[in-house]
């Protein structure tokens, strides 16, 4: 796409591909998909197929609901979390499943589990054959500019992975696990606040890979992460959070021959936050923060929750900017978002989709999904275009999107997080329990989100991870780890 050229509705839909054109058209009121969009989708993703399952109507019963023709294997009833990722071992009948745990429990139960999963053949049930854990009791190495800094009490090793149930995967096959900046469990264990709130990296396939927290990716309330290799070969990591959207761009470039040793790319680079109004990435630097805070006329945004004088004391150097990345982002003008925890990259054009749960208190109670297209299609670019892909509503068929993922056909899957206080009541009643839904085109018309599964009343799903031959792996927060497969 020529970034500086006006984008017509026809070319915009063509660039998206059929599956995401459905999202754009749904939000803009466009009619059937145009021929250009269909041709683009056929070239990039193949002709769109019908949904591989019969969609469910909204469910309110306190049980797991899945479509007819599918069965569920409960892999573990141990308290699960908000991220589950499947790693193939080269066979269609076995692999590894990484599950980040989000429950405020005993430190020995925090962190993540790696399950070896197996089935006899394509018609058999999945089961767990082995498990290893990374917990809040393990020692975790700190990398990057803030490691050993004064603000981190000069330490280079931290206690534990205090996962908040978020995650993602890297282009070299490792996994991300995010933390909260103010973790109550860590506080109860006596850890100082700056010890948590980082993005950790591990390797589900290699237990000898030392888990590490990358301080260059910033400390904040981490949402999910999506990593890509930019056109110029720099590693780029998009990170959601409760208040802003972040991007990290590595200093060095990716080498496919290095495998997991590309982890070094996450130790040095630039951290940015998104200004959606201007369509630009704001680099988070100590000089920029000091310029803002030293201006007598500058008023610290209310959502920072800190006094200007305290911020000047805390942010003395670039390492401090990383420790207080969320505050720095909002001070420098990043767009304040509402629980923008879900991020996913489209498989055809690498455009970024961002899910906001929303907030009933602000009138954005049903949430939305945004789409960002980087300048010249390069993920490391300084500028981007953004648009509303779809808003949660009764017409759209979903509310409160929390985690998102694309399947190989370009369908957008949404895991919802309707607040328990509003579940099945008032304006939220039509949506039923929290569910796992999919947006996909149907012929030449655009249908609303269709439900694949509903969680029990107090549950919600992680984004799906797609395994072999129609298997979908997911976790329900605080409950089960599931493999849902065709019967």
KEKE-616280 format. One record per residue (C-alpha): residue in three letters; x, y, z. Coordinates in steps of 0.5 Angstrom, whole numbers, padded with zeros to 4 digits, always signed. Layout:
<robas>
ALAXYZ/...
</robas>
This chain:
<robas>
UNK+0000+0000+0000/UNK+0002+0007-0001/UNK+0002+0010+0005/UNK+0001+0017+0003/UNK-0004+0015-0002/UNK-0012+0016+0000/UNK-0015+0009+0001/UNK-0021+0008-0002/UNK-0026+0003+0001/UNK-0025-0002-0005/UNK-0017-0002-0004/UNK-0018-0002+0003/UNK-0022-0008+0003/UNK-0017-0011-0002/UNK-0011-0010+0002/UNK-0015-0013+0009/UNK-0017-0020+0005/UNK-0024-0023+0006/UNK-0024-0025+0013/UNK-0022-0018+0016/UNK-0025-0014+0010/UNK-0031-0017+0014/UNK-0029-0013+0020/UNK-0028-0007+0016/UNK-0035-0007+0013/UNK-0039-0009+0019/UNK-0036-0003+0022/UNK-0037+0002+0016/UNK-0044-0001+0014/UNK-0041-0003+0007/UNK-0045-0008+0003/UNK-0043-0015+0000/UNK-0035-0016-0001/UNK-0033-0013-0007/UNK-0030-0017-0012/UNK-0023-0014-0011/UNK-0023-0016-0004/UNK-0025-0023-0006/UNK-0019-0024-0011/UNK-0014-0021-0006/UNK-0017-0026-0001/UNK-0017-0032-0006/UNK-0009-0030-0007/UNK-0007-0029+0000/UNK-0011-0034+0004/UNK-0015-0038-0001/UNK-0022-0038-0002/UNK-0026-0037+0005/UNK-0029-0044+0007/UNK-0036-0044+0011/UNK-0035-0045+0019/UNK-0033-0052+0021/UNK-0038-0052+0026/UNK-0045-0051+0028/UNK-0045-0044+0031/UNK-0048-0044+0038/UNK-0054-0039+0041/UNK-0052-0035+0047/UNK-0052-0040+0053/UNK-0053-0038+0060/UNK-0052-0045+0064/UNK-0047-0046+0069/UNK-0043-0051+0064/UNK-0038-0051+0058/UNK-0042-0051+0052/UNK-0039-0053+0045/UNK-0042-0055+0038/UNK-0045-0062+0036/UNK-0040-0066+0032/UNK-0034-0064+0037/UNK-0032-0067+0044/UNK-0028-0064+0049/UNK-0022-0067+0053/UNK-0020-0064+0060/UNK-0012-0064+0060/UNK-0012-0061+0067/UNK-0017-0059+0072/UNK-0011-0055+0076/UNK-0013-0048+0076/UNK-0011-0045+0069/UNK-0010-0038+0066/UNK-0011-0034+0061/UNK-0006-0036+0055/UNK-0005-0043+0052/UNK+0000-0044+0046/UNK+0001-0051+0043/UNK+0008-0053+0040/UNK+0008-0058+0035/UNK+0014-0064+0036/UNK+0014-0065+0029/UNK+0008-0071+0029/UNK+0001-0069+0028/UNK-0001-0074+0035/UNK+0004-0070+0040/UNK+0006-0064+0042/UNK+0007-0059+0048/UNK+0002-0054+0051/UNK+0005-0048+0055/UNK+0000-0045+0060/UNK+0001-0039+0063/UNK-0003-0038+0070/UNK-0006-0032+0073/UNK-0009-0034+0079/UNK-0007-0031+0086/UNK-0005-0037+0089/UNK+0001-0040+0093/UNK+0007-0038+0090/UNK+0009-0045+0088/UNK+0002-0045+0084/UNK+0004-0039+0080/UNK+0008-0038+0074/UNK+0007-0043+0068/UNK+0006-0050+0066/UNK+0009-0054+0060/UNK+0005-0060+0058/UNK+0007-0066+0054/UNK+0001-0068+0050/UNK-0001-0074+0046/UNK-0006-0078+0043/UNK-0006-0085+0039/UNK-0009-0082+0033/UNK-0013-0077+0030/UNK-0020-0080+0032/UNK-0017-0081+0039/UNK-0017-0076+0046/UNK-0011-0072+0048/UNK-0008-0073+0054/UNK-0002-0071+0058/UNK+0004-0075+0059/UNK+0008-0070+0063/UNK+0009-0064+0066/UNK+0014-0059+0068/UNK+0013-0052+0072/UNK+0016-0045+0072/UNK+0014-0042+0078/UNK+0014-0036+0083/UNK+0020-0039+0087/UNK+0024-0040+0081/UNK+0030-0035+0080/UNK+0029-0031+0073/UNK+0035-0028+0070/UNK+0034-0020+0068/UNK+0036-0018+0062/UNK+0037-0011+0058/UNK+0038-0004+0061/UNK+0035-0004+0067/UNK+0038-0011+0070/UNK+0043-0009+0075/UNK+0040-0002+0076/UNK+0040+0002+0082/UNK+0032+0002+0081/UNK+0032-0005+0081/UNK+0037-0005+0087/UNK+0043-0007+0083/UNK+0040-0014+0082/UNK+0041-0018+0076/UNK+0036-0024+0078/UNK+0029-0024+0080/UNK+0025-0029+0084/UNK+0020-0032+0080/UNK+0015-0032+0074/UNK+0009-0028+0077/UNK+0005-0029+0071/UNK-0002-0026+0070/UNK-0004-0030+0064/UNK-0002-0027+0058/UNK+0003-0029+0053/UNK+0005-0030+0046/UNK+0010-0033+0041/UNK+0016-0031+0038/UNK+0019-0032+0031/UNK+0024-0036+0033/UNK+0019-0041+0037/UNK+0020-0039+0044/UNK+0014-0036+0049/UNK+0012-0030+0052/UNK+0009-0029+0059/UNK+0007-0023+0062/UNK+0006-0020+0069/UNK+0003-0015+0073/UNK+0006-0009+0075/UNK+0003-0009+0082/UNK+0002-0016+0083/UNK-0001-0017+0090/UNK+0001-0024+0091/UNK+0008-0022+0090/UNK+0007-0016+0095/UNK+0005-0021+0100/UNK+0011-0025+0099/UNK+0015-0019+0100/UNK+0018-0017+0094/UNK+0019-0010+0092/UNK+0014-0007+0087/UNK+0019-0006+0081/UNK+0021-0014+0081/UNK+0014-0015+0077/UNK+0011-0013+0071/UNK+0016-0015+0066/UNK+0015-0019+0060/UNK+0019-0026+0061/UNK+0021-0031+0055/UNK+0022-0039+0056/UNK+0022-0044+0051/UNK+0017-0050+0052/UNK+0021-0055+0048/UNK+0027-0054+0051/UNK+0028-0054+0059/UNK+0035-0052+0059/UNK+0033-0045+0056/UNK+0034-0041+0062/UNK+0028-0037+0063/UNK+0029-0029+0063/UNK+0025-0023+0064/UNK+0027-0017+0058/UNK+0027-0011+0062/UNK+0028-0007+0055/UNK+0021-0009+0053/UNK+0018-0005+0059/UNK+0015-0006+0066/UNK+0007-0005+0066/UNK+0001-0009+0067/UNK+0003-0013+0061/UNK-0003-0016+0056/UNK-0001-0021+0051/UNK+0004-0020+0046/UNK+0005-0021+0038/UNK+0012-0021+0035/UNK+0014-0021+0028/UNK+0020-0020+0024/UNK+0020-0013+0020/UNK+0022-0012+0013/UNK+0029-0009+0015/UNK+0030-0016+0019/UNK+0029-0012+0026/UNK+0025-0016+0031/UNK+0018-0012+0033/UNK+0014-0014+0039/UNK+0007-0011+0040/UNK+0005-0011+0047/UNK-0002-0010+0050/UNK-0004-0007+0057/UNK-0009-0004+0061/UNK-0008+0003+0059/UNK-0004+0004+0053/UNK-0001+0000+0047/UNK+0007-0001+0046/UNK+0012-0003+0041/UNK+0019-0006+0042/UNK+0024-0005+0036/UNK+0031-0009+0037/UNK+0037-0006+0035/UNK+0040-0012+0032/UNK+0037-0016+0026/UNK+0034-0023+0026/UNK+0038-0029+0024/UNK+0034-0035+0022/UNK+0040-0040+0023/UNK+0041-0038+0030/UNK+0034-0041+0033/UNK+0033-0039+0040/UNK+0039-0035+0041/UNK+0035-0030+0037/UNK+0033-0028+0044/UNK+0039-0023+0045/UNK+0035-0019+0040/UNK+0030-0017+0046/UNK+0036-0015+0050/UNK+0037-0008+0047/UNK+0032-0004+0043/UNK+0027+0002+0043/UNK+0021+0002+0046/UNK+0015+0006+0044/UNK+0008+0007+0045/UNK+0002+0009+0040/UNK-0001+0015+0039/UNK-0007+0013+0035/UNK-0010+0020+0034/UNK-0003+0022+0030/UNK-0002+0015+0028/UNK+0005+0015+0031/UNK+0010+0011+0035/UNK+0012+0015+0041/UNK+0019+0013+0043/UNK+0020+0013+0051/UNK+0026+0017+0053/UNK+0029+0020+0059/UNK+0030+0027+0056/UNK+0023+0027+0053/UNK+0020+0025+0060/UNK+0024+0030+0063/UNK+0022+0036+0058/UNK+0015+0034+0059/UNK+0016+0034+0067/UNK+0020+0040+0067/UNK+0015+0044+0064/UNK+0011+0049+0069/UNK+0005+0049+0065/UNK+0005+0041+0064/UNK+0000+0037+0068/UNK+0001+0030+0069/UNK-0005+0026+0066/UNK-0010+0024+0071/UNK-0009+0016+0069/UNK-0002+0016+0071/UNK-0004+0017+0079/UNK+0003+0020+0081/UNK+0005+0027+0083/UNK+0010+0031+0078/UNK+0015+0032+0083/UNK+0015+0024+0085/UNK+0016+0022+0078/UNK+0022+0027+0077/UNK+0025+0023+0083/UNK+0024+0016+0080/UNK+0025+0017+0073/UNK+0033+0019+0073/UNK+0036+0015+0067/UNK+0033+0011+0061/UNK+0033+0005+0066/UNK+0028+0008+0070/UNK+0024+0010+0064/UNK+0023+0002+0063/UNK+0022+0001+0070/UNK+0016+0006+0069/UNK+0014+0005+0062/UNK+0007+0006+0063/UNK+0008+0012+0067/UNK+0013+0015+0061/UNK+0008+0013+0056/UNK+0002+0017+0058/UNK+0006+0023+0060/UNK+0009+0023+0053/UNK+0002+0023+0050/UNK+0000+0016+0048/UNK-0007+0014+0047/UNK-0010+0012+0053/UNK-0014+0005+0052/UNK-0019+0001+0056/UNK-0016-0006+0058/UNK-0013-0007+0051/UNK-0010-0013+0053/UNK-0011-0017+0046/UNK-0006-0017+0040/UNK-0006-0021+0034/UNK-0002-0020+0027/UNK-0006-0022+0021/UNK-0003-0028+0017/UNK-0003-0024+0010/UNK-0001-0017+0011/UNK+0002-0017+0018/UNK-0003-0011+0020/UNK-0004-0011+0028/UNK-0011-0012+0031/UNK-0012-0010+0038/UNK-0018-0012+0043/UNK-0020-0007+0048/UNK-0025-0010+0053/UNK-0028-0003+0054/UNK-0031+0000+0060/UNK-0039+0001+0062/UNK-0037+0007+0066/UNK-0034+0011+0060/UNK-0040+0008+0055/UNK-0035+0004+0052/UNK-0038-0002+0055/UNK-0038-0007+0049/UNK-0031-0006+0047/UNK-0028-0006+0040/UNK-0022-0009+0036/UNK-0018-0004+0032/UNK-0013-0005+0026/UNK-0006-0001+0025/UNK-0003-0002+0019/UNK+0005+0000+0019/UNK+0008+0005+0014/UNK+0010+0002+0008/UNK+0008-0005+0011/UNK+0014-0005+0015/UNK+0013-0007+0023/UNK+0019-0002+0025/UNK+0016+0004+0022/UNK+0015+0010+0026/UNK+0008+0012+0023/UNK+0002+0008+0022/UNK-0006+0008+0020/UNK-0011+0006+0024/UNK-0018+0004+0024/UNK-0024+0001+0028/UNK-0025-0006+0025/UNK-0031-0008+0029/UNK-0034-0005+0035/UNK-0038-0010+0040/UNK-0045-0009+0040/UNK-0052-0014+0039/UNK-0051-0013+0032/UNK-0044-0015+0032/UNK-0046-0021+0036/UNK-0040-0020+0042/UNK-0038-0016+0047/UNK-0032-0014+0051/UNK-0026-0018+0047/UNK-0020-0019+0051/UNK-0016-0024+0047/UNK-0016-0025+0040/UNK-0012-0030+0035/UNK-0013-0031+0027/UNK-0013-0038+0025/UNK-0010-0040+0018/UNK-0016-0038+0014/UNK-0015-0031+0017/UNK-0022-0032+0021/UNK-0021-0027+0027/UNK-0023-0031+0034/UNK-0025-0027+0040/UNK-0025-0029+0047/UNK-0029-0025+0051/UNK-0029-0022+0058/UNK-0036-0019+0060/UNK-0035-0017+0068/UNK-0038-0022+0073/UNK-0042-0016+0075/UNK-0046-0015+0069/UNK-0046-0022+0066/UNK-0053-0024+0064/UNK-0056-0018+0066/UNK-0058-0011+0063/UNK-0055-0009+0057/UNK-0050-0015+0057/UNK-0056-0020+0057/UNK-0056-0022+0050/UNK-0049-0024+0050/UNK-0050-0030+0055/UNK-0044-0033+0058/UNK-0037-0031+0056/UNK-0035-0034+0050/UNK-0030-0036+0044/UNK-0033-0033+0038/UNK-0031-0032+0031/UNK-0032-0027+0025/UNK-0032-0030+0018/UNK-0035-0028+0012/UNK-0041-0032+0009/UNK-0041-0032+0001/UNK-0042-0025-0001/UNK-0046-0023+0006/UNK-0043-0021+0012/UNK-0045-0025+0018/UNK-0044-0023+0026/UNK-0040-0026+0030/UNK-0041-0034+0031/UNK-0040-0038+0038/UNK-0036-0044+0038/UNK-0036-0045+0046/UNK-0039-0042+0052/UNK-0035-0042+0059/UNK-0039-0044+0065/UNK-0042-0038+0069/UNK-0035-0036+0073/UNK-0031-0037+0067/UNK-0028-0034+0061/UNK-0023-0037+0055/UNK-0016-0036+0053/UNK-0015-0034+0046/UNK-0015-0041+0042/UNK-0009-0044+0040/UNK-0010-0049+0034/UNK-0007-0056+0034/UNK-0007-0061+0028/UNK-0013-0064+0025/UNK-0018-0059+0028/UNK-0016-0059+0035/UNK-0017-0053+0039/UNK-0013-0052+0045/UNK-0016-0047+0050/UNK-0016-0045+0058/UNK-0021-0043+0062/UNK-0019-0038+0068/UNK-0019-0041+0074/UNK-0021-0048+0072/UNK-0019-0053+0066/UNK-0014-0054+0061/UNK-0018-0056+0055/UNK-0017-0060+0048/UNK-0023-0059+0044/UNK-0023-0063+0037/UNK-0028-0066+0032/UNK-0031-0072+0034/
</robas>
